[in-house]
Amino acid sequence: MLDAAEARVRQARVRPNPTLGLEAENAFGSGSFNGYGNAETTLSLSQNLELWGRRGARVGAARAEADTASLRQDQARVEAAARLALAYSEAEAAQRRYDLAHEALAVTIADTRAALILVAEGREPMLRGIQGESEAAAARASLDEAEAERDAAFARLTAVALSTTPLTSIEVSLIDRIPANPANPTSAAPQVRVAEAERAAAESRITVERVRAEPDVTASIGVRRYEGEDATALTFGLSLPLPLFDRNRGNIEAAQADFRAADARLTGARQDAEAARNAAQARLRASTSRVSAADAGVTAGEEAYRLSRIGFDAGRISQLELRSSRSALISARNAAVDARLARVRAEIDLARLQGRAPFGTPQ
């Protein structure tokens, strides 16, 4: 789109081609004008003068459209970076959930084996062993589900990254990164910049339509040959339409209406950008606090499970208490992943509004 707009700018700078004309008069008639002996032949060259700033207005309008296309391209880059960051973080989160599901299965199996030993020793009823085996089966199902989600997430990442080789692993963590959150005014929002450019382009089209209302002057110069006198003479002149009926008022009014609409869109874009930016910053602050709380929950869950396992092995607490602490630990770890993913999404939303790549600098 930008290349096409730049090409239209180059075309707008080109002057109109001159017109070469050949005209014969008083030839092949009757009487003294029989044949070509008394003919008058004129060879002329005409050129549109493009007065009243016609060419400048045309170039200005094309330049404004090209500026708008350039800003839209920048906005598309920001959106592409946001999509890639989101797909990357979702794939990383899916990989981490798979790892947690694998670890949860191992812990559940270990707890089940310990319960079966107690059942064999007669210290626990047979029901506890059956419950443990059921929990292990559920953990295996959760692992299979996590594996499917991981594979799907990496397939989406491969597609978004336009990679010819399937991506199957994450080398550098994104969900553990601290958001950049640089200060950036609302006017830097891509949608605001595009709306400003569209307003400027609409204003330039008003100028173009007003110039078109002015007479289009054409100058001409030529040579006339008089066959009867065997003589030649120069001809020159100016031509312009008389603006009696068409003053281009309809197109001028249409351009003015387009400008008013573009101005209204700009006002709305500024208000929306301000509200969206404030909301995105609030979500980012909340998600950052959520990550801290989730990490604290994981630390507490790990310690609670460690103590529960010690107590279970010593016969001081029941399998139900061990199961409860294990479930709490698994939930806390998954909640920590969800909190980090939510923080990344909040950073992506804010980066999109600020016209920069997520975790990066403004474009």
Number of C-alpha atoms within 10 A of each C-alpha: 11 16 11 11 19 18 13 17 20 13 13 19 14 10 12 12 9 14 11 13 12 12 10 13 14 16 17 14 13 9 7 12 15 13 13 17 16 20 20 19 19 21 16 18 17 19 17 18 16 16 14 16 13 18 18 17 21 21 20 20 23 24 20 22 24 23 20 23 21 19 21 20 15 17 22 14 17 24 21 16 20 22 17 21 24 23 21 24 24 24 26 25 24 24 22 18 22 22 16 18 24 19 15 21 21 15 16 23 19 14 24 23 15 18 26 22 14 19 17 13 10 10 12 17 14 14 11 18 22 15 16 22 19 13 18 21 15 14 21 19 14 18 21 15 13 21 19 13 19 24 18 14 23 23 17 19 25 20 16 17 18 11 10 8 8 14 17 15 12 15 7 10 11 21 23 14 12 13 20 13 16 14 7 15 12 22 16 16 24 25 23 23 21 22 24 22 23 24 23 20 23 24 20 22 26 22 20 23 23 19 22 20 16 18 16 18 15 17 15 18 16 17 15 18 18 16 15 12 11 9 10 14 10 12 14 12 10 13 13 12 11 11 12 6 6 10 16 15 13 11 17 20 14 14 21 18 14 19 21 15 14 21 19 13 17 21 15 14 22 20 14 15 22 18 12 16 22 14 15 21 16 14 19 23 14 15 22 20 14 19 21 14 16 21 19 14 19 21 14 15 21 19 14 18 20 15 15 22 23 14 16 20 17 9 13 11 15 16 24 12 15 22 20 13 21 23 16 19 22 18 15 22 23 19 19 20 23 21 23 26 23 21 26 27 23 24 28 26 22 29 29 25 26 27 23 26 22 28 18 12 13 15 12
